[in-house]
């Protein structure tokens, strides 16, 4: 579990850069790059938009690592039900 969290953090940091946050476009790019198979198999092609709206609780227009981790968990739940 620790290794998986470390890898998830590394993926996030690689895409988030100095801001340590991802906007919706950056998040979609991350998923297309790092989790391409997940998006290809999604029944709902707007899954990133839906997840982003659900998780961006503070309506900042970006997600931090905590929100990103919630998105990956939610994506798993939505895509593999």
Biopython code that builds the backbone (N, CA, C, O; Angstrom):
import numpy as np
from Bio.PDB.StructureBuilder import StructureBuilder

atoms = [
    (1, "UNK", "N", (0.817, -1.181, 0.000)),
    (1, "UNK", "CA", (0.000, 0.000, 0.000)),
    (1, "UNK", "C", (0.872, 1.260, 0.000)),
    (1, "UNK", "O", (0.590, 2.220, -0.716)),
    (2, "UNK", "N", (1.923, 1.242, 0.805)),
    (2, "UNK", "CA", (2.808, 2.402, 0.880)),
    (2, "UNK", "C", (3.440, 2.675, -0.485)),
    (2, "UNK", "O", (3.549, 3.828, -0.901)),
    (3, "UNK", "N", (3.846, 1.638, -1.166)),
    (3, "UNK", "CA", (4.459, 1.794, -2.488)),
    (3, "UNK", "C", (3.453, 2.396, -3.473)),
    (3, "UNK", "O", (3.809, 3.273, -4.261)),
    (4, "UNK", "N", (2.220, 1.937, -3.435)),
    (4, "UNK", "CA", (1.186, 2.456, -4.332)),
    (4, "UNK", "C", (0.929, 3.935, -4.069)),
    (4, "UNK", "O", (0.787, 4.711, -5.013)),
    (5, "UNK", "N", (0.867, 4.335, -2.808)),
    (5, "UNK", "CA", (0.656, 5.744, -2.478)),
    (5, "UNK", "C", (1.839, 6.591, -2.933)),
    (5, "UNK", "O", (1.653, 7.699, -3.434)),
    (6, "UNK", "N", (3.035, 6.083, -2.763)),
    (6, "UNK", "CA", (4.234, 6.806, -3.194)),
    (6, "UNK", "C", (4.215, 6.996, -4.709)),
    (6, "UNK", "O", (4.539, 8.074, -5.209)),
    (7, "UNK", "N", (3.837, 5.952, -5.431)),
    (7, "UNK", "CA", (3.762, 6.042, -6.885)),
    (7, "UNK", "C", (2.680, 7.019, -7.334)),
    (7, "UNK", "O", (2.876, 7.772, -8.287)),
    (8, "UNK", "N", (1.548, 7.006, -6.654)),
    (8, "UNK", "CA", (0.461, 7.931, -6.969)),
    (8, "UNK", "C", (0.913, 9.377, -6.726)),
    (8, "UNK", "O", (0.613, 10.266, -7.521)),
    (9, "UNK", "N", (1.626, 9.602, -5.638)),
    (9, "UNK", "CA", (2.148, 10.930, -5.340)),
    (9, "UNK", "C", (3.153, 11.372, -6.404)),
    (9, "UNK", "O", (3.137, 12.527, -6.829)),
    (10, "UNK", "N", (4.016, 10.471, -6.830)),
    (10, "UNK", "CA", (4.997, 10.808, -7.872)),
    (10, "UNK", "C", (4.310, 11.177, -9.184)),
    (10, "UNK", "O", (4.722, 12.123, -9.855)),
    (11, "UNK", "N", (3.282, 10.447, -9.547)),
    (11, "UNK", "CA", (2.515, 10.749, -10.763)),
    (11, "UNK", "C", (1.883, 12.133, -10.641)),
    (11, "UNK", "O", (1.946, 12.942, -11.567)),
    (12, "UNK", "N", (1.275, 12.392, -9.490)),
    (12, "UNK", "CA", (0.638, 13.692, -9.268)),
    (12, "UNK", "C", (1.668, 14.816, -9.370)),
    (12, "UNK", "O", (1.440, 15.800, -10.074)),
    (13, "UNK", "N", (2.783, 14.681, -8.684)),
    (13, "UNK", "CA", (3.803, 15.729, -8.674)),
    (13, "UNK", "C", (4.379, 15.975, -10.065)),
    (13, "UNK", "O", (4.685, 17.112, -10.422)),
    (14, "UNK", "N", (4.524, 14.920, -10.839)),
    (14, "UNK", "CA", (5.051, 15.059, -12.198)),
    (14, "UNK", "C", (4.137, 15.938, -13.045)),
    (14, "UNK", "O", (4.621, 16.731, -13.852)),
    (15, "UNK", "N", (2.852, 15.812, -12.876)),
    (15, "UNK", "CA", (1.882, 16.562, -13.677)),
    (15, "UNK", "C", (1.499, 17.903, -13.050)),
    (15, "UNK", "O", (1.136, 18.837, -13.764)),
    (16, "UNK", "N", (1.576, 18.002, -11.733)),
    (16, "UNK", "CA", (1.140, 19.222, -11.043)),
    (16, "UNK", "C", (2.210, 20.308, -11.041)),
    (16, "UNK", "O", (1.893, 21.497, -11.015)),
    (17, "UNK", "N", (3.459, 19.905, -11.067)),
    (17, "UNK", "CA", (4.533, 20.879, -11.072)),
    (17, "UNK", "C", (4.595, 21.691, -9.791)),
    (17, "UNK", "O", (4.201, 21.226, -8.722)),
    (18, "UNK", "N", (5.090, 22.896, -9.915)),
    (18, "UNK", "CA", (5.308, 23.768, -8.762)),
    (18, "UNK", "C", (4.002, 24.110, -8.049)),
    (18, "UNK", "O", (3.980, 24.225, -6.824)),
    (19, "UNK", "N", (2.932, 24.270, -8.791)),
    (19, "UNK", "CA", (1.645, 24.654, -8.195)),
    (19, "UNK", "C", (1.099, 23.597, -7.243)),
    (19, "UNK", "O", (0.296, 23.911, -6.365)),
    (20, "UNK", "N", (1.530, 22.344, -7.410)),
    (20, "UNK", "CA", (1.036, 21.230, -6.600)),
    (20, "UNK", "C", (-0.486, 21.125, -6.651)),
    (20, "UNK", "O", (-1.137, 20.771, -5.668)),
    (21, "UNK", "N", (-1.037, 21.442, -7.829)),
    (21, "UNK", "CA", (-2.473, 21.333, -8.062)),
    (21, "UNK", "C", (-2.683, 21.108, -9.553)),
    (21, "UNK", "O", (-1.852, 21.495, -10.375)),
    (22, "UNK", "N", (-3.795, 20.484, -9.888)),
    (22, "UNK", "CA", (-4.140, 20.208, -11.285)),
    (22, "UNK", "C", (-5.475, 20.852, -11.613)),
    (22, "UNK", "O", (-6.436, 20.718, -10.855)),
    (23, "UNK", "N", (-5.541, 21.559, -12.753)),
    (23, "UNK", "CA", (-6.849, 22.015, -13.218)),
    (23, "UNK", "C", (-7.474, 20.867, -14.002)),
    (23, "UNK", "O", (-6.853, 19.815, -14.159)),
    (24, "UNK", "N", (-8.666, 21.051, -14.483)),
    (24, "UNK", "CA", (-9.388, 19.951, -15.147)),
    (24, "UNK", "C", (-8.650, 19.471, -16.399)),
    (24, "UNK", "O", (-8.596, 18.268, -16.653)),
    (25, "UNK", "N", (-8.084, 20.387, -17.181)),
    (25, "UNK", "CA", (-7.346, 20.017, -18.388)),
    (25, "UNK", "C", (-6.117, 19.191, -18.038)),
    (25, "UNK", "O", (-5.831, 18.185, -18.687)),
    (26, "UNK", "N", (-5.391, 19.622, -17.007)),
    (26, "UNK", "CA", (-4.204, 18.888, -16.565)),
    (26, "UNK", "C", (-4.577, 17.516, -16.015)),
    (26, "UNK", "O", (-3.873, 16.533, -16.246)),
    (27, "UNK", "N", (-5.687, 17.459, -15.290)),
    (27, "UNK", "CA", (-6.139, 16.176, -14.750)),
    (27, "UNK", "C", (-6.496, 15.209, -15.874)),
    (27, "UNK", "O", (-6.139, 14.032, -15.829)),
    (28, "UNK", "N", (-7.196, 15.710, -16.870)),
    (28, "UNK", "CA", (-7.555, 14.864, -18.007)),
    (28, "UNK", "C", (-6.300, 14.373, -18.725)),
    (28, "UNK", "O", (-6.217, 13.205, -19.106)),
    (29, "UNK", "N", (-5.331, 15.258, -18.908)),
    (29, "UNK", "CA", (-4.063, 14.879, -19.535)),
    (29, "UNK", "C", (-3.349, 13.811, -18.714)),
    (29, "UNK", "O", (-2.804, 12.861, -19.275)),
    (30, "UNK", "N", (-3.348, 13.959, -17.396)),
    (30, "UNK", "CA", (-2.736, 12.967, -16.523)),
    (30, "UNK", "C", (-3.387, 11.609, -16.729)),
    (30, "UNK", "O", (-2.693, 10.607, -16.903)),
    (31, "UNK", "N", (-4.713, 11.567, -16.712)),
    (31, "UNK", "CA", (-5.404, 10.292, -16.901)),
    (31, "UNK", "C", (-5.143, 9.713, -18.284)),
    (31, "UNK", "O", (-4.975, 8.501, -18.421)),
    (32, "UNK", "N", (-5.107, 10.558, -19.311)),
    (32, "UNK", "CA", (-4.844, 10.064, -20.673)),
    (32, "UNK", "C", (-3.436, 9.491, -20.785)),
    (32, "UNK", "O", (-3.208, 8.524, -21.513)),
    (33, "UNK", "N", (-2.497, 10.089, -20.063)),
    (33, "UNK", "CA", (-1.098, 9.653, -20.113)),
    (33, "UNK", "C", (-0.833, 8.453, -19.216)),
    (33, "UNK", "O", (-0.242, 7.463, -19.648)),
    (34, "UNK", "N", (-1.266, 8.545, -17.985)),
    (34, "UNK", "CA", (-0.907, 7.553, -16.975)),
    (34, "UNK", "C", (-1.901, 6.406, -16.839)),
    (34, "UNK", "O", (-1.524, 5.304, -16.442)),
    (35, "UNK", "N", (-3.168, 6.654, -17.164)),
    (35, "UNK", "CA", (-4.216, 5.654, -16.971)),
    (35, "UNK", "C", (-5.068, 5.529, -18.238)),
    (35, "UNK", "O", (-6.296, 5.472, -18.164)),
    (36, "UNK", "N", (-4.415, 5.486, -19.390)),
    (36, "UNK", "CA", (-5.125, 5.496, -20.670)),
    (36, "UNK", "C", (-6.167, 4.389, -20.768)),
    (36, "UNK", "O", (-7.273, 4.625, -21.255)),
    (37, "UNK", "N", (-5.839, 3.214, -20.323)),
    (37, "UNK", "CA", (-6.772, 2.092, -20.402)),
    (37, "UNK", "C", (-8.038, 2.331, -19.614)),
    (37, "UNK", "O", (-9.109, 1.862, -19.997)),
    (38, "UNK", "N", (-7.926, 3.053, -18.521)),
    (38, "UNK", "CA", (-9.093, 3.344, -17.687)),
    (38, "UNK", "C", (-10.082, 4.194, -18.462)),
    (38, "UNK", "O", (-11.275, 3.892, -18.489)),
    (39, "UNK", "N", (-9.597, 5.254, -19.090)),
    (39, "UNK", "CA", (-10.492, 6.140, -19.835)),
    (39, "UNK", "C", (-11.060, 5.470, -21.077)),
    (39, "UNK", "O", (-12.220, 5.688, -21.424)),
    (40, "UNK", "N", (-10.259, 4.664, -21.741)),
    (40, "UNK", "CA", (-10.727, 3.979, -22.947)),
    (40, "UNK", "C", (-11.886, 3.039, -22.629)),
    (40, "UNK", "O", (-12.786, 2.862, -23.451)),
    (41, "UNK", "N", (-11.868, 2.447, -21.461)),
    (41, "UNK", "CA", (-12.901, 1.484, -21.087)),
    (41, "UNK", "C", (-14.085, 2.116, -20.366)),
    (41, "UNK", "O", (-15.034, 1.421, -20.004)),
    (42, "UNK", "N", (-14.037, 3.415, -20.159)),
    (42, "UNK", "CA", (-15.115, 4.095, -19.434)),
    (42, "UNK", "C", (-16.383, 4.127, -20.272)),
    (42, "UNK", "O", (-16.349, 4.437, -21.462)),
    (43, "UNK", "N", (-17.495, 3.805, -19.639)),
    (43, "UNK", "CA", (-18.788, 3.889, -20.318)),
    (43, "UNK", "C", (-19.174, 5.342, -20.517)),
    (43, "UNK", "O", (-19.714, 5.710, -21.560)),
    (44, "UNK", "N", (-18.898, 6.168, -19.517)),
    (44, "UNK", "CA", (-19.201, 7.593, -19.556)),
    (44, "UNK", "C", (-17.940, 8.337, -19.965)),
    (44, "UNK", "O", (-16.980, 8.392, -19.197)),
    (45, "UNK", "N", (-17.929, 8.904, -21.150)),
    (45, "UNK", "CA", (-16.749, 9.587, -21.661)),
    (45, "UNK", "C", (-16.504, 10.924, -20.978)),
    (45, "UNK", "O", (-15.455, 11.532, -21.189)),
    (46, "UNK", "N", (-17.443, 11.397, -20.163)),
    (46, "UNK", "CA", (-17.268, 12.633, -19.407)),
    (46, "UNK", "C", (-16.877, 12.343, -17.965)),
    (46, "UNK", "O", (-17.088, 13.177, -17.084)),
    (47, "UNK", "N", (-16.317, 11.179, -17.723)),
    (47, "UNK", "CA", (-16.031, 10.744, -16.365)),
    (47, "UNK", "C", (-15.091, 11.715, -15.645)),
    (47, "UNK", "O", (-15.273, 11.949, -14.450)),
    (48, "UNK", "N", (-14.109, 12.280, -16.317)),
    (48, "UNK", "CA", (-13.184, 13.203, -15.664)),
    (48, "UNK", "C", (-13.920, 14.463, -15.222)),
    (48, "UNK", "O", (-13.711, 14.947, -14.110)),
    (49, "UNK", "N", (-14.779, 14.994, -16.088)),
    (49, "UNK", "CA", (-15.563, 16.177, -15.718)),
    (49, "UNK", "C", (-16.419, 15.893, -14.492)),
    (49, "UNK", "O", (-16.477, 16.703, -13.567)),
    (50, "UNK", "N", (-17.073, 14.759, -14.487)),
    (50, "UNK", "CA", (-17.936, 14.385, -13.373)),
    (50, "UNK", "C", (-17.139, 14.221, -12.078)),
    (50, "UNK", "O", (-17.542, 14.714, -11.024)),
    (51, "UNK", "N", (-16.013, 13.529, -12.170)),
    (51, "UNK", "CA", (-15.179, 13.318, -10.992)),
    (51, "UNK", "C", (-14.621, 14.632, -10.466)),
    (51, "UNK", "O", (-14.592, 14.863, -9.258)),
    (52, "UNK", "N", (-14.179, 15.490, -11.377)),
    (52, "UNK", "CA", (-13.611, 16.777, -10.982)),
    (52, "UNK", "C", (-14.641, 17.593, -10.199)),
    (52, "UNK", "O", (-14.325, 18.155, -9.150)),
    (53, "UNK", "N", (-15.852, 17.653, -10.704)),
    (53, "UNK", "CA", (-16.903, 18.422, -10.028)),
    (53, "UNK", "C", (-17.215, 17.842, -8.655)),
    (53, "UNK", "O", (-17.457, 18.590, -7.708)),
    (54, "UNK", "N", (-17.211, 16.535, -8.539)),
    (54, "UNK", "CA", (-17.498, 15.882, -7.259)),
    (54, "UNK", "C", (-16.436, 16.173, -6.206)),
    (54, "UNK", "O", (-16.746, 16.368, -5.031)),
    (55, "UNK", "N", (-15.183, 16.199, -6.643)),
    (55, "UNK", "CA", (-14.073, 16.237, -5.700)),
    (55, "UNK", "C", (-13.575, 17.656, -5.411)),
    (55, "UNK", "O", (-13.012, 17.897, -4.343)),
    (56, "UNK", "N", (-13.765, 18.578, -6.318)),
    (56, "UNK", "CA", (-13.308, 19.955, -6.104)),
    (56, "UNK", "C", (-14.256, 20.653, -5.132)),
    (56, "UNK", "O", (-14.992, 21.566, -5.507)),
    (57, "UNK", "N", (-14.222, 20.212, -3.893)),
    (57, "UNK", "CA", (-15.158, 20.670, -2.864)),
    (57, "UNK", "C", (-15.047, 22.167, -2.588)),
    (57, "UNK", "O", (-16.046, 22.815, -2.277)),
    (58, "UNK", "N", (-13.844, 22.716, -2.699)),
    (58, "UNK", "CA", (-13.668, 24.131, -2.405)),
    (58, "UNK", "C", (-13.899, 25.019, -3.640)),
    (58, "UNK", "O", (-13.723, 26.235, -3.578)),
    (59, "UNK", "N", (-14.292, 24.398, -4.756)),
    (59, "UNK", "CA", (-14.585, 25.107, -6.011)),
    (59, "UNK", "C", (-13.436, 26.007, -6.454)),
    (59, "UNK", "O", (-13.652, 27.096, -6.985)),
    (60, "UNK", "N", (-12.225, 25.539, -6.232)),
    (60, "UNK", "CA", (-11.048, 26.322, -6.601)),
    (60, "UNK", "C", (-10.717, 26.211, -8.087)),
    (60, "UNK", "O", (-9.947, 27.012, -8.618)),
    (61, "UNK", "N", (-11.294, 25.224, -8.749)),
    (61, "UNK", "CA", (-10.971, 25.003, -10.158)),
    (61, "UNK", "C", (-9.721, 24.163, -10.343)),
    (61, "UNK", "O", (-9.242, 23.972, -11.461)),
    (62, "UNK", "N", (-9.197, 23.663, -9.225)),
    (62, "UNK", "CA", (-8.039, 22.780, -9.281)),
    (62, "UNK", "C", (-8.147, 21.776, -8.138)),
    (62, "UNK", "O", (-8.898, 21.971, -7.182)),
    (63, "UNK", "N", (-7.378, 20.702, -8.264)),
    (63, "UNK", "CA", (-7.378, 19.682, -7.219)),
    (63, "UNK", "C", (-5.968, 19.515, -6.666)),
    (63, "UNK", "O", (-4.991, 19.502, -7.414)),
    (64, "UNK", "N", (-5.878, 19.387, -5.350)),
    (64, "UNK", "CA", (-4.595, 19.114, -4.712)),
    (64, "UNK", "C", (-4.420, 17.591, -4.631)),
    (64, "UNK", "O", (-5.244, 16.843, -5.157)),
    (65, "UNK", "N", (-3.359, 17.138, -3.979)),
    (65, "UNK", "CA", (-3.115, 15.700, -3.946)),
    (65, "UNK", "C", (-4.218, 14.942, -3.220)),
    (65, "UNK", "O", (-4.612, 13.860, -3.656)),
    (66, "UNK", "N", (-4.716, 15.491, -2.128)),
    (66, "UNK", "CA", (-5.779, 14.817, -1.374)),
    (66, "UNK", "C", (-7.016, 14.635, -2.253)),
    (66, "UNK", "O", (-7.624, 13.565, -2.269)),
    (67, "UNK", "N", (-7.379, 15.683, -2.977)),
    (67, "UNK", "CA", (-8.535, 15.607, -3.875)),
    (67, "UNK", "C", (-8.247, 14.647, -5.035)),
    (67, "UNK", "O", (-9.134, 13.919, -5.480)),
    (68, "UNK", "N", (-7.004, 14.653, -5.520)),
    (68, "UNK", "CA", (-6.609, 13.736, -6.593)),
    (68, "UNK", "C", (-6.732, 12.284, -6.145)),
    (68, "UNK", "O", (-7.223, 11.437, -6.891)),
    (69, "UNK", "N", (-6.288, 12.003, -4.929)),
    (69, "UNK", "CA", (-6.397, 10.642, -4.402)),
    (69, "UNK", "C", (-7.866, 10.231, -4.322)),
    (69, "UNK", "O", (-8.207, 9.081, -4.599)),
    (70, "UNK", "N", (-8.727, 11.163, -3.946)),
    (70, "UNK", "CA", (-10.167, 10.872, -3.902)),
    (70, "UNK", "C", (-10.702, 10.608, -5.310)),
    (70, "UNK", "O", (-11.565, 9.750, -5.497)),
    (71, "UNK", "N", (-10.192, 11.343, -6.297)),
    (71, "UNK", "CA", (-10.622, 11.130, -7.690)),
    (71, "UNK", "C", (-10.229, 9.741, -8.168)),
    (71, "UNK", "O", (-11.025, 9.055, -8.810)),
    (72, "UNK", "N", (-9.011, 9.324, -7.860)),
    (72, "UNK", "CA", (-8.592, 7.995, -8.320)),
    (72, "UNK", "C", (-9.435, 6.907, -7.658)),
    (72, "UNK", "O", (-9.778, 5.914, -8.301)),
    (73, "UNK", "N", (-9.768, 7.084, -6.385)),
    (73, "UNK", "CA", (-10.635, 6.115, -5.697)),
    (73, "UNK", "C", (-12.034, 6.128, -6.303)),
    (73, "UNK", "O", (-12.624, 5.073, -6.535)),
    (74, "UNK", "N", (-12.561, 7.322, -6.558)),
    (74, "UNK", "CA", (-13.903, 7.435, -7.156)),
    (74, "UNK", "C", (-13.915, 6.869, -8.571)),
    (74, "UNK", "O", (-14.877, 6.215, -8.973)),
    (75, "UNK", "N", (-12.852, 7.118, -9.323)),
    (75, "UNK", "CA", (-12.775, 6.596, -10.687)),
    (75, "UNK", "C", (-12.807, 5.073, -10.663)),
    (75, "UNK", "O", (-13.485, 4.445, -11.476)),
    (76, "UNK", "N", (-12.083, 4.496, -9.741)),
    (76, "UNK", "CA", (-12.091, 3.040, -9.627)),
    (76, "UNK", "C", (-13.502, 2.547, -9.352)),
    (76, "UNK", "O", (-13.958, 1.579, -9.961)),
    (77, "UNK", "N", (-14.184, 3.208, -8.443)),
    (77, "UNK", "CA", (-15.549, 2.815, -8.100)),
    (77, "UNK", "C", (-16.506, 2.967, -9.258)),
    (77, "UNK", "O", (-17.355, 2.104, -9.485)),
    (78, "UNK", "N", (-16.375, 4.065, -10.000)),
    (78, "UNK", "CA", (-17.295, 4.331, -11.131)),
    (78, "UNK", "C", (-17.020, 3.413, -12.317)),
    (78, "UNK", "O", (-17.945, 2.982, -13.005)),
    (79, "UNK", "N", (-15.750, 3.118, -12.549)),
    (79, "UNK", "CA", (-15.388, 2.383, -13.753)),
    (79, "UNK", "C", (-15.407, 0.871, -13.592)),
    (79, "UNK", "O", (-15.531, 0.141, -14.575)),
    (80, "UNK", "N", (-15.286, 0.404, -12.369)),
    (80, "UNK", "CA", (-15.180, -1.036, -12.163)),
    (80, "UNK", "C", (-16.290, -1.588, -11.290)),
    (80, "UNK", "O", (-16.080, -2.535, -10.531)),
    (81, "UNK", "N", (-17.493, -0.987, -11.400)),
    (81, "UNK", "CA", (-18.643, -1.462, -10.630)),
    (81, "UNK", "C", (-19.210, -2.712, -11.268)),
    (81, "UNK", "O", (-20.187, -3.271, -10.769)),
]
sb = StructureBuilder()
sb.init_structure("model")
sb.init_model(0)
sb.init_chain("A")
sb.init_seg("    ")
for serial, (resi, resn, name, xyz) in enumerate(atoms, 1):
    if name == "N":
        sb.init_residue(resn, " ", resi, " ")
    sb.init_atom(name, np.array(xyz, "f"), 0.0, 1.0, " ", f" {name:<3s}", serial, name[0])
structure = sb.get_structure()
